[in-house]
Amino acid sequence: MSVINFDFRNEVINHNASLSYCYQCSTCSGGCPVALLTNGKYNPRKIIEEAILGLQEKLVESQDPNPWLCSTCQKCVELCPQKVELTEIFTLIKNKCFEKGKIPEAFSAQAQAVLENGIAIPYSKAILTRREKLKLPQVKTASLEEIKSLLKETNFEKNLMREGG
Amino acid sequence: MAFDLFLGCVIPARLPYLEVSSRKIFEKLGIDLRDVDGFSCCPDPTGIEQIDHNTWLALGARNLSLSNNNGGIISFCSGCVETLKGVNYYINKDLTVKKEVNRYLERIDKVYEGKTEVKHFAQVLYENIDKVKEKIEKPLEGFKVAIHYGCHYLRPSEIIEWDDPFEPTTIDEIVNVLGAESVDYDLKMECCGNPVEKSDKELSLTMIDNKLKAIYEAGANCVVVVCPACYQQFEFNQRELNKQKGSQYNIPIFYLSELVAIAFGFKPDELGFNFHRIKPNVLFESIGFEV
């Protein structure tokens, strides 16, 4: 049996009240390029339904349907006749997964790169040589000290350490 | 006309040859792009935002605060544009968000009021289409272009506020002005599948496979994109698909800036076309386009 988590339900509704307006018409899933290809593994309507009900266990722990399969194409948001801000709600759910350390490896790898370098793709020696050959200027990226201080404020590092949960 | 140039990560640190054509065309148009020291990752709206919205806001607002704000920021990347416009959107929509973000920024002695304007390079080209027209030396005759707009150039429309979210025309118009033909194809408005690579590689490949099939069926001889994530998805996966599924994809992928650059008379050598995995010169030869 699915268990309702009332605190979670309130938190999601308070974060984005547009959720209450969903009448489960399935326009989102009908227009979703991923739902079309994944045979139930990803279904935006179902994620919204579970969010309305407050099924934290399903959404965050077992991730069924899997919110990480959203391609962020934003079609559902444009198509929704009730103006439900689906991708904002999916972002909140994925942020909750992050706080529990339940995120796909590639996401934590990118996060680690930003934390360590300030940018998602550090400049390799080969690329710096190529840039020189192409007569491109050297551009100074962010001060790491500054980025680290900022990310401490947002608890990013602490949550990232939880990875693997 | 001048903008602060926000380079992001993927183009300068992985695909620098795309930066070459992008810089050259704006120089030719007399639009000044100024480099700014100290930018971080935008950060990625399909990555960092998905795991931590507040960190995304904080880093984005810090970047926006570094602009001198004459003309605002220009970026060659749809992801960076979505992030920077998105951060502006949330900050200006909700005063508590603005206060919270500035509480983070206070720690590093910065302030952001939400006023820096952000534009995609294709938007700037479109807004200067008459100037583009004037600079054309070699119309792109014989180019049958499959345009891939990509999702983040258009949506969410409430944040992007540019072109139509489902029936866009701006890039078609630019391509036509260059003398090329925009070829309509099934799945033109579908996602390339790049963002789901992080969670399901096979699904991501299926999505790009379907698009490439449709592009071949429509008879296009090249693809044009305006986002480095889409570029990688189209360019890097053709060989992979050929290996896995026995397809024979070999269609050149151009960045919009590259098409503009060759129409302006720049040479493939000075644009770094040799760094493409699928070499454009095969196309030039087959359609008799002399570069």
Interface residues (C-beta under 8 A of the other chain):
Chain A: P33 V34 L37 T38 N66 W68 L69 C70 S71 T72 C73 Q74 K75 V77 E78 T87 T91 L92 K94 N95 C97 F98 I103 P104 A106 F107 S108 Q110 A111 V114 G118 I119 A120 I121 P122 Y123 S124 I127 R130 R131 L134 K135 L136 P137 V139 K140 T141 A142 S143 E146 I147 S149 L150 L151 K152 E153 T154 F156 N159
Chain B: L7 C9 V10 P12 A13 R14 P16 Y17 E19 V20 R23 D35 D37 G38 F39 S40 C41 P43 D44 P45 T46 G47 I48 E49 Q50 I51 D52 H53 N54 T55 A58 L59 R62 R103 Y104 L105 R107 I108 C151 H152 R155 P156 S157 P165 F166 E190 C191 G193 P195 V196 E197 K198 S199 D200 L203 T206 M207 G272 F275
